[in-house]
Amino acid sequence: MPRSAKKPRRLVANGRTYLWSLRHRHTHTDSQPVGCVHTLTLRPQPTGTGGPLRIVFAAGPGRYVPGGAPLGSGDVGYVRGPSLNLHEPGAVRALLDAASARGWLPRPEEPQTVEVDGWTLLEAAASAQNGDGDRPTGTV
């Protein structure tokens, strides 16, 4: 039986456990579709050990966030550059590492959701996932 797309998946990284899920939605203005948005959410476990990290990829010029065919579900990337499939645990781990390198850490005293523009993490995460360099660095 296939895994339910709505059931969060488990990821263990650096001694911490996260539940992660991917959602797809469409943006609209004046009832006209504008583009697709993928939102990857990582929730530290157990509950109460810190607020969720929400990594958002919105379609835009030179960027793709398809809703399916002809590209794969969960794909995000630059038209002429790196890409990731957000259904792959390795891609999720690379994005988590990139966000952590930029200063995001779950803290029990900070239970609020932190939202990050995924495009700021994509190149470092794709490079790390492909083994093209060291762990990403910077600040969120």
N, C-alpha and C positions, 0 to 999 in steps of 0.2 A: 504494500500500500504506500503510495507516495506521501511525502511529508506535506503537511498543510502550509501553504504560503503565508497564512496569517499567524501561525504559531512562532513565537520568538525562538531563535537559535542560541546555543550556548557557545561562548568563546572564553578561553582561559588565556590570559596574557600577563606576564610578570607577576604571577602569584595572585592575580585578581580574577574573579569571574564576572562576566557580563552576559546579559541577555540582549540580543540584537535582532532588529527587524528592519525591513525595507518597505517603504510605502511609495506609491506612485500617484500623482494627482496632476490635474490640469489647471493652469491659471487662466482667468477670463477677465476681459474688460468689456463692459457694455454688451454682455452676453456673447461675445466673440472669443473663441479659444485663442490664447496667445502662445502657450507652450507647455511643455511637460516639466515636472519637478519630481526628482527622486529624493526622498528623505530617509537617511540611514540613522537609526536611533540605537544607541548603546546604553543600557541601564546597568550600573554597577549592582552586584549582588553580594550579600543579601540586601534587601530593601533597607534603606536608612544609612547606607555606607557612602552616599554621595548622590548628587543629582545626575540625571541623564545627559549624555552628549548627543546632540542632534546635528548631523552633518548634512547640509542641504546643497543639492545640485540643481540649479534652474537652467533651462535651455537659454541660449543667447547666441549672438553672432560668433561664429567660429567654434561653437560648442554644441555637442549633441547629447540629448537626453531622450532617447526614443521610447515610444510606448510599446514597442514590439517590432514585428517584421518591417523591413528586412533585417534590422539589427536585433541583437538579442535583448531580452528582458534584463534589466539591471545594468545595461551598458551606459557608461558616461565617458566623455572624452572630448579632446580637442579635435577638430576636423583634420588638422595636420599636426598631430602631436600625440602625447600619451593618452592611454585610456585604461579603464578598469571595469570589471564586471562586479557590481555590488552584491551579487548572490554568492560570490566566492569568498570563503572564510579568509583566505590569504589576502585578498584585497581589503577586507574589513579590518584585519589585523594591521595592515600597512597604514591605513587611514588612522586607526587608533594610535599607532606609534607616532605618526606625524603630528597628530593633535597633542599627544603627550609631550613630544619634543618641543612643542610651541607653548607649553605651560599648562595644558589642561590635565588636571588630576582630580579624581573623585574625592570629595571631602565631606564627611558626615555633617559638618557645620555649614555646608553650602548645598542644601537640597534642591535648589532651583535648577531648571534645565539650562544648559549652555548651548546656544546655537552658533554654528560655525559655517561660513561659506565654504563648501567643499572644494571649490575651484582653487582656493588658496593652499589646499593640501594635496591636490591631485598629482602634480609633477613629482613631488618628493615621495609620495606613496607609490606611484607607478615605478619610479626608479628603485626604491627599496624592494618592492615585490619582484622586480626583474633582476635584482642583484647587481644593479648598475652603480651602487655607491653605498656609503655608510648610512646609518640611521638619519632621518631628517632632523634639521635643527631650525630654530627660530622662535617666534612668540605668537600666541593666539590673540 
